């Protein structure tokens, strides 16, 4: 598992409708999930990115997909490649 890289899926996310866009990601990552039972939890602690947890109702502790949407123009101040390297080494 040490060599695992974050999965990057090139899907355009609508900032105004993240949940609907997240469903497109979940169709790829969790095709067996029943759309009617998917719940979303948005974490608002960050000021540059949006982080949303996607999980099946009642299963938050078992299987969660985190979707991070980078803020507009954050690539001008954040080196995404370096950030991915740091995240890869965090345990």
C-alpha positions in Angstrom: 0.0 0.0 0.0 3.0 2.3 0.4 3.3 2.9 -3.3 -0.4 3.8 -3.8 -1.0 7.2 -5.4 -4.1 9.2 -5.0 -6.7 8.5 -7.6 -7.3 11.5 -9.8 -10.5 11.5 -11.9 -10.8 14.3 -14.5 -14.4 15.3 -13.9 -15.4 18.9 -13.8 -17.1 19.6 -10.5 -19.8 22.3 -10.2 -19.0 24.3 -7.1 -22.6 25.2 -6.8 -23.7 21.5 -6.9 -20.9 19.4 -5.6 -23.1 16.5 -4.5 -24.5 16.0 -8.0 -21.0 16.2 -9.5 -19.7 13.8 -6.7 -22.2 11.2 -7.9 -20.3 11.0 -11.2 -17.2 10.2 -9.3 -19.0 7.6 -7.2 -20.3 5.9 -10.4 -16.6 5.1 -11.1 -15.3 4.4 -7.6 -18.3 2.7 -6.0 -20.6 1.5 -8.8 -22.5 -0.8 -6.5 -23.6 2.0 -4.2 -27.3 2.7 -4.3 -27.7 6.4 -5.2 -30.7 6.8 -3.0 -28.7 5.8 0.1 -25.7 8.0 -0.5 -25.1 10.8 2.0 -22.8 13.8 1.9 -21.0 15.6 4.6 -19.2 18.8 3.8 -16.2 19.9 5.9 -16.0 23.7 6.1 -12.7 24.1 8.0 -10.6 25.0 5.0 -10.6 28.3 3.3 -9.2 27.4 -0.1 -10.6 23.9 -0.9 -13.9 22.2 -0.5 -13.8 18.7 1.1 -16.9 16.5 0.9 -17.3 13.0 2.4 -19.5 10.6 0.5 -20.8 7.4 2.2 -23.8 5.1 2.4 -26.4 5.9 5.0 -25.3 4.5 8.3 -21.9 3.3 7.0 -19.7 6.4 7.7 -17.3 4.4 9.8 -17.0 1.6 7.2 -16.4 3.2 3.7 -16.0 6.9 2.9 -14.9 8.5 -0.3 -13.4 12.0 0.2 -13.7 14.4 -2.7 -11.5 17.5 -2.6 -12.3 20.4 -4.9 -9.5 22.8 -5.2 -10.4 26.5 -4.9 -10.1 28.8 -7.9 -6.6 29.7 -8.8 -5.1 27.9 -5.8 -2.5 26.3 -8.1 -0.9 29.8 -8.3 0.0 29.5 -4.6 0.1 25.8 -4.0 2.4 23.2 -5.6 0.0 20.3 -6.2 2.8 17.8 -7.0 4.6 18.6 -3.7 1.2 18.5 -1.9 0.5 15.0 -3.3 4.0 13.8 -2.2 3.4 15.1 1.4 -0.1 13.4 1.4 1.4 10.2 0.2 3.9 10.0 3.1 1.3 10.9 5.8 0.2 7.8 7.7 
